[in-house]
Amino acid sequence: MKLSAKQAVDVLRATGEPTRLRILALLQREELAVLELCRVLDQSQPRVSRHLKLLAEAGLVERFPDGAWVFYRLTGAGRQHEVVGEVLARINPDDPSLARDRRKLDDVQAERAAAAQAYFAENAAQWDQIRSLYVSDADVEDEIVEAAGPGQFRRLVDLGAGTGRMLTLLGPRAEQAVGLDLSQQMLNIARRNATQAGLENVELRHGDIFDTRLPDASADLVVVHQVLHYLGDPAAAVREAARVVAPDGRLIIVDFAPHRHEFLREQHQHRRLGFSDEEMGRWLADAGLPQVALQSLPPVRADGLTVKIWAALRAPTELRSAA
């Protein structure tokens, strides 16, 4: 699809200014908060916000709020996205202005990593309390790998990526991996972990599990790991995850069987105390994924939590057409 004459003018006007070009180069590296851009560019918030507004109107960047902060990222698809990529690819990476911006962004990233580490340490005790109630993470991850099946994945999507563990576990087998989470703190931790794991094919972005904005049937493996029990409408999240699964692809959901640990609701924001096989099977069938394999991992102690792994397969196109 080609740009209209007006769209072409808007793109050229948006990119044809030094600060806006610097912003696009920075956002090519990762999504950034307005205040972070202000710090790197050494410009006032009103001025940076005006530049971002023009870039957004031209369809080159996307804006999304996260609490009191506002973040921006490059538009993920479309001809405008392709044009921006072409422009940035033709710029000398050693340009003094862009090199200086990269160094300042490195400083911002280092500070974020330190803050993320502190956050992780502060909450580690809570997570350890929950983990003590079920079988070891290593055993759960072995079953997840088994459920994912053999071979390489063209695209892996992890919804509610958290610390990025599913990405580091399965990402080495994926040509491309995308992790979405609503928490910038958790995304910062996930970025650090993906970098430490040597993964270069991972994109981490702020995203809503109810409205991922990912294309239909675009991933041959989608993972929702220990996320649904936090949600007010888990069935809607299952529908959205299933929408992204490509023909012959898989959706893996990892969560708890029904339990009575009310302290998880009171102290750890769990809205749902587990899910039954019947309930999950119905949601998956309604979402067009009736072929479900189930694995149960009983707890190591009598009052513990049973971990469930539901692996749903999307039928190949030709089989669904014949049905």
Secondary structure as UniProt FT lines:
FT   HELIX           5..15
FT   HELIX           18..29
FT   STRAND          32..33
FT   HELIX           34..41
FT   HELIX           45..57
FT   TURN            58..59
FT   STRAND          61..66
FT   TURN            67..68
FT   STRAND          69..74
FT   HELIX           79..89
FT   TURN            93..94
FT   HELIX           96..131
FT   TURN            132..133
FT   HELIX           137..148
FT   STRAND          153..159
FT   TURN            162..163
FT   HELIX           165..170
FT   HELIX           171..173
FT   STRAND          174..181
FT   HELIX           184..196
FT   TURN            197..198
FT   STRAND          202..206
FT   TURN            209..210
FT   TURN            216..217
FT   STRAND          219..225
FT   HELIX           228..230
FT   HELIX           234..244
FT   STRAND          245..256
FT   HELIX           262..268
FT   HELIX           277..286
FT   TURN            287..288
FT   STRAND          291..297
FT   TURN            302..303
FT   STRAND          307..313
FT   HELIX           317..322
//
